[in-house]
Amino acid sequence: MLQVWPLAGIPEITPGTDLATVIADAAAGTLADGDILVVTSKIMSKAEGRFVTAADREDAITAETVRVVATRALPGGHTTRIVQNRLGMVSAAAGVDASNTPDGTILLLPVDPDASARALAGALRERLGVEVGVLVSDTLGRAWREGQTDHAIGAAGVHVFEDLRGATDAEGRPLVVTMPCVADELAGAADLVKGKASRLPVAVVRGRADLVGSLDLPGARSIVRPLERDMFRLGADEAYAEGYAAGAASAHPAIP
């Protein structure tokens, strides 16, 4: 049986907050070996002091961007940028967030979500004497589908994939590419009980102890698809423009 519940009693997080102490107090001895804590990236960022002024939002997005995937002009003079950020994630606005932050501020993603997850998982294991895993979650959209869901952007002590390649299906056929990203699935399940406006930034998932292991397991950065295997590295309009420009250049080469 899979059980998912939120941890109540998490206070407002400010720069320098010891998340291990806050979460351990909220859990109040209820955690067990094999539990997985799903922690929103927002409280990690707040504890790390990743605030910038709201007036600098566009500059912050630019600073966090390593590759532009697509841009779209919207009514009202606004522009949406889909970019790959320094963590390798492709998302709108590079993950820069203006929700649930003090007036006049916005929040950047944690500096290294995998490292933050490892530090938190290690501290909780030492403090509580239970072998828990930690996932850091953030809300992302999906290509081809409306709406958003939570994904894992940081992980420690958790197998992020369940690799079924080499096994067989119920009919005995070999599984060649089946490799569920269980870290993302758990992050999405946890979001069902955390919500966006309920001030419940941490959830516990119980029932998948088989996924919990050592703190040196690959983190969520391993989920990011390498560029050489990315079939959608550009938006449709951007890909068309790039191809058109290349075709025009080849048809009309520069005269030396």
One Martini backbone bead per residue (centre of mass of N, CA, C, O) as a GRO file, in nm:
protein
  256
    1MET     BB    1   0.096   0.037   0.022
    2LEU     BB    2   0.028   0.372  -0.052
    3GLN     BB    3   0.141   0.657   0.135
    4VAL     BB    4   0.017   1.004   0.171
    5TRP     BB    5   0.142   1.289   0.364
    6PRO     BB    6   0.135   1.573   0.540
    7LEU     BB    7   0.323   1.818   0.711
    8ALA     BB    8   0.255   1.967   0.988
    9GLY     BB    9   0.406   2.270   1.126
   10ILE     BB   10   0.534   2.446   0.912
   11PRO     BB   11   0.698   2.718   0.902
   12GLU     BB   12   0.819   2.996   0.813
   13ILE     BB   13   1.071   3.048   0.583
   14THR     BB   14   1.406   3.152   0.633
   15PRO     BB   15   1.702   3.259   0.626
   16GLY     BB   16   1.875   2.985   0.789
   17THR     BB   17   1.697   2.763   0.815
   18ASP     BB   18   1.658   2.448   0.974
   19LEU     BB   19   1.512   2.194   0.812
   20ALA     BB   20   1.571   1.946   0.985
   21THR     BB   21   1.441   2.054   1.244
   22VAL     BB   22   1.160   2.123   1.134
   23ILE     BB   23   1.091   1.836   1.025
   24ALA     BB   24   1.143   1.670   1.278
   25ASP     BB   25   0.929   1.815   1.449
   26ALA     BB   26   0.683   1.756   1.260
   27ALA     BB   27   0.713   1.439   1.267
   28ALA     BB   28   0.726   1.326   1.559
   29GLY     BB   29   0.828   1.011   1.518
   30THR     BB   30   0.686   0.899   1.227
   31LEU     BB   31   0.930   0.792   1.101
   32ALA     BB   32   1.061   0.547   0.864
   33ASP     BB   33   1.199   0.319   0.710
   34GLY     BB   34   1.160   0.419   0.362
   35ASP     BB   35   1.095   0.696   0.365
   36ILE     BB   36   0.969   0.982   0.168
   37LEU     BB   37   1.064   1.312   0.120
   38VAL     BB   38   0.874   1.591  -0.004
   39VAL     BB   39   1.026   1.898  -0.109
   40THR     BB   40   0.998   2.207  -0.171
   41SER     BB   41   1.195   2.434  -0.329
   42LYS     BB   42   1.104   2.691  -0.186
   43ILE     BB   43   1.218   2.626   0.106
   44MET     BB   44   1.504   2.594   0.016
   45SER     BB   45   1.541   2.878  -0.102
   46LYS     BB   46   1.473   3.033   0.154
   47ALA     BB   47   1.699   2.909   0.333
   48GLU     BB   48   1.922   3.016   0.108
   49GLY     BB   49   1.847   3.309   0.007
   50ARG     BB   50   1.698   3.327  -0.307
   51PHE     BB   51   1.659   3.637  -0.328
   52VAL     BB   52   1.498   3.885  -0.533
   53THR     BB   53   1.399   4.143  -0.696
   54ALA     BB   54   1.125   4.194  -0.894
   55ALA     BB   55   1.263   4.403  -1.092
   56ASP     BB   56   1.479   4.152  -1.173
   57ARG     BB   57   1.342   3.917  -1.331
   58GLU     BB   58   1.454   3.923  -1.622
   59ASP     BB   59   1.752   3.911  -1.534
   60ALA     BB   60   1.726   3.643  -1.379
   61ILE     BB   61   1.647   3.470  -1.617
   62THR     BB   62   1.898   3.524  -1.784
   63ALA     BB   63   2.106   3.420  -1.569
   64GLU     BB   64   1.966   3.117  -1.564
   65THR     BB   65   2.034   3.096  -1.865
   66VAL     BB   66   2.168   2.868  -2.136
   67ARG     BB   67   1.892   2.814  -2.314
   68VAL     BB   68   1.684   2.881  -2.579
   69VAL     BB   69   1.378   2.744  -2.695
   70ALA     BB   70   1.131   2.960  -2.641
   71THR     BB   71   0.915   3.228  -2.764
   72ARG     BB   72   0.626   3.434  -2.649
   73ALA     BB   73   0.389   3.653  -2.728
   74LEU     BB   74   0.169   3.841  -2.526
   75PRO     BB   75  -0.074   3.988  -2.402
   76GLY     BB   76   0.043   4.305  -2.280
   77GLY     BB   77   0.367   4.261  -2.352
   78HIS     BB   78   0.434   3.976  -2.293
   79THR     BB   79   0.693   3.718  -2.230
   80THR     BB   80   0.759   3.384  -2.298
   81ARG     BB   81   1.015   3.170  -2.156
   82ILE     BB   82   1.178   2.887  -2.281
   83VAL     BB   83   1.427   2.723  -2.081
   84GLN     BB   84   1.753   2.643  -2.000
   85ASN     BB   85   1.903   2.591  -1.714
   86ARG     BB   86   2.172   2.538  -1.500
   87LEU     BB   87   2.026   2.245  -1.421
   88GLY     BB   88   1.881   2.149  -1.716
   89MET     BB   89   1.610   2.267  -1.714
   90VAL     BB   90   1.294   2.286  -1.879
   91SER     BB   91   1.136   2.611  -1.857
   92ALA     BB   92   0.964   2.857  -1.734
   93ALA     BB   93   1.160   3.118  -1.633
   94ALA     BB   94   1.387   2.926  -1.498
   95GLY     BB   95   1.216   2.903  -1.212
   96VAL     BB   96   1.116   3.173  -1.153
   97ASP     BB   97   0.948   3.296  -0.851
   98ALA     BB   98   0.636   3.482  -0.725
   99SER     BB   99   0.521   3.284  -0.522
  100ASN     BB  100   0.513   3.298  -0.191
  101THR     BB  101   0.636   3.593  -0.150
  102PRO     BB  102   0.752   3.867  -0.068
  103ASP     BB  103   0.710   4.171  -0.129
  104GLY     BB  104   0.927   4.246  -0.399
  105THR     BB  105   0.983   3.935  -0.457
  106ILE     BB  106   1.188   3.664  -0.566
  107LEU     BB  107   1.266   3.317  -0.666
  108LEU     BB  108   1.514   3.096  -0.672
  109LEU     BB  109   1.664   2.828  -0.714
  110PRO     BB  110   1.856   2.619  -0.601
  111VAL     BB  111   2.183   2.576  -0.646
  112ASP     BB  112   2.175   2.248  -0.537
  113PRO     BB  113   1.940   2.015  -0.501
  114ASP     BB  114   2.108   1.759  -0.445
  115ALA     BB  115   2.276   1.873  -0.212
  116SER     BB  116   2.036   1.953  -0.035
  117ALA     BB  117   1.921   1.667  -0.011
  118ARG     BB  118   2.168   1.534   0.120
  119ALA     BB  119   2.182   1.710   0.372
  120LEU     BB  120   1.897   1.643   0.475
  121ALA     BB  121   1.909   1.335   0.481
  122GLY     BB  122   2.154   1.313   0.668
  123ALA     BB  123   2.034   1.469   0.911
  124LEU     BB  124   1.783   1.287   0.953
  125ARG     BB  125   1.927   1.019   0.995
  126GLU     BB  126   2.092   1.111   1.241
  127ARG     BB  127   1.859   1.230   1.423
  128LEU     BB  128   1.633   0.974   1.385
  129GLY     BB  129   1.739   0.680   1.288
  130VAL     BB  130   1.645   0.689   0.979
  131GLU     BB  131   1.593   0.569   0.643
  132VAL     BB  132   1.576   0.832   0.430
  133GLY     BB  133   1.437   1.011   0.169
  134VAL     BB  134   1.491   1.283  -0.081
  135LEU     BB  135   1.279   1.522  -0.242
  136VAL     BB  136   1.284   1.781  -0.483
  137SER     BB  137   1.028   2.005  -0.579
  138ASP     BB  138   0.865   2.113  -0.892
  139THR     BB  139   0.687   2.310  -1.114
  140LEU     BB  140   0.575   2.179  -1.434
  141GLY     BB  141   0.547   2.151  -1.752
  142ARG     BB  142   0.424   1.996  -2.063
  143ALA     BB  143   0.459   1.861  -2.343
  144TRP     BB  144   0.136   1.850  -2.504
  145ARG     BB  145   0.031   1.958  -2.212
  146GLU     BB  146  -0.175   2.071  -1.994
  147GLY     BB  147  -0.054   2.202  -1.731
  148GLN     BB  148   0.068   2.085  -1.410
  149THR     BB  149   0.351   1.931  -1.234
  150ASP     BB  150   0.542   1.760  -1.026
  151HIS     BB  151   0.898   1.746  -0.990
  152ALA     BB  152   1.222   1.629  -0.977
  153ILE     BB  153   1.528   1.831  -0.882
  154GLY     BB  154   1.590   1.649  -0.627
  155ALA     BB  155   1.816   1.389  -0.480
  156ALA     BB  156   1.829   1.146  -0.193
  157GLY     BB  157   1.825   0.813  -0.134
  158VAL     BB  158   1.703   0.771  -0.437
  159HIS     BB  159   1.560   0.608  -0.688
  160VAL     BB  160   1.472   0.766  -0.991
  161PHE     BB  161   1.469   0.482  -1.120
  162GLU     BB  162   1.290   0.203  -1.282
  163ASP     BB  163   1.462  -0.059  -1.419
  164LEU     BB  164   1.306  -0.280  -1.677
  165ARG     BB  165   1.525  -0.358  -1.846
  166GLY     BB  166   1.516  -0.709  -1.942
  167ALA     BB  167   1.250  -0.768  -1.885
  168THR     BB  168   0.907  -0.877  -1.863
  169ASP     BB  169   0.602  -0.906  -1.949
  170ALA     BB  170   0.296  -1.064  -1.912
  171GLU     BB  171   0.371  -1.206  -2.212
  172GLY     BB  172   0.705  -1.227  -2.229
  173ARG     BB  173   0.808  -0.964  -2.324
  174PRO     BB  174   1.055  -0.760  -2.383
  175LEU     BB  175   1.206  -0.490  -2.218
  176VAL     BB  176   1.369  -0.202  -2.360
  177VAL     BB  177   1.257   0.113  -2.240
  178THR     BB  178   1.160   0.063  -1.950
  179MET     BB  179   1.183   0.372  -1.729
  180PRO     BB  180   1.065   0.487  -1.472
  181CYS     BB  181   1.014   0.805  -1.312
  182VAL     BB  182   0.970   0.787  -0.980
  183ALA     BB  183   1.036   1.069  -0.880
  184ASP     BB  184   0.808   1.212  -1.035
  185GLU     BB  185   0.574   1.043  -0.928
  186LEU     BB  186   0.615   1.119  -0.628
  187ALA     BB  187   0.588   1.424  -0.662
  188GLY     BB  188   0.298   1.416  -0.771
  189ALA     BB  189   0.169   1.272  -0.529
  190ALA     BB  190   0.249   1.484  -0.313
  191ASP     BB  191   0.089   1.727  -0.440
  192LEU     BB  192  -0.200   1.625  -0.358
  193VAL     BB  193  -0.134   1.714  -0.038
  194LYS     BB  194   0.004   1.998  -0.049
  195GLY     BB  195  -0.027   2.208  -0.247
  196LYS     BB  196  -0.029   2.578  -0.310
  197ALA     BB  197  -0.217   2.718  -0.046
  198SER     BB  198  -0.160   2.536   0.244
  199ARG     BB  199   0.120   2.525   0.384
  200LEU     BB  200   0.243   2.225   0.262
  201PRO     BB  201   0.580   2.153   0.179
  202VAL     BB  202   0.553   1.854   0.309
  203ALA     BB  203   0.592   1.504   0.230
  204VAL     BB  204   0.495   1.162   0.282
  205VAL     BB  205   0.624   0.849   0.160
  206ARG     BB  206   0.474   0.522   0.178
  207GLY     BB  207   0.580   0.197   0.015
  208ARG     BB  208   0.898   0.257  -0.121
  209ALA     BB  209   1.164   0.121   0.012
  210ASP     BB  210   1.305   0.007  -0.251
  211LEU     BB  211   1.413   0.315  -0.329
  212VAL     BB  212   1.595   0.316  -0.082
  213GLY     BB  213   1.931   0.447  -0.014
  214SER     BB  214   2.205   0.578  -0.071
  215LEU     BB  215   2.355   0.903  -0.090
  216ASP     BB  216   2.519   0.815  -0.375
  217LEU     BB  217   2.304   0.836  -0.554
  218PRO     BB  218   2.168   0.948  -0.813
  219GLY     BB  219   2.034   1.230  -0.901
  220ALA     BB  220   1.820   1.446  -1.073
  221ARG     BB  221   2.025   1.521  -1.296
  222SER     BB  222   1.988   1.232  -1.441
  223ILE     BB  223   1.709   1.312  -1.585
  224VAL     BB  224   1.844   1.478  -1.781
  225ARG     BB  225   1.853   1.512  -2.110
  226PRO     BB  226   2.068   1.493  -2.339
  227LEU     BB  227   2.119   1.685  -2.612
  228GLU     BB  228   2.178   1.441  -2.817
  229ARG     BB  229   1.864   1.327  -2.722
  230ASP     BB  230   1.717   1.591  -2.813
  231MET     BB  231   1.420   1.634  -3.015
  232PHE     BB  232   1.332   1.936  -2.856
  233ARG     BB  233   1.538   2.199  -2.850
  234LEU     BB  234   1.304   2.345  -3.012
  235GLY     BB  235   1.078   2.532  -3.117
  236ALA     BB  236   0.888   2.549  -3.390
  237ASP     BB  237   0.956   2.841  -3.480
  238GLU     BB  238   1.264   2.820  -3.435
  239ALA     BB  239   1.316   2.583  -3.628
  240TYR     BB  240   1.211   2.722  -3.880
  241ALA     BB  241   1.401   2.966  -3.878
  242GLU     BB  242   1.664   2.807  -3.888
  243GLY     BB  243   1.605   2.654  -4.154
  244TYR     BB  244   1.555   2.900  -4.332
  245ALA     BB  245   1.833   3.031  -4.293
  246ALA     BB  246   1.999   2.792  -4.400
  247GLY     BB  247   1.869   2.782  -4.681
  248ALA     BB  248   1.936   3.073  -4.768
  249ALA     BB  249   2.244   3.047  -4.741
  250SER     BB  250   2.278   2.810  -4.950
  251ALA     BB  251   2.136   2.967  -5.195
  252HIS     BB  252   2.309   3.246  -5.088
  253PRO     BB  253   2.608   3.280  -5.100
  254ALA     BB  254   2.871   3.440  -5.027
  255ILE     BB  255   3.065   3.675  -5.179
  256PRO     BB  256   3.412   3.713  -5.196
   0.00000   0.00000   0.00000
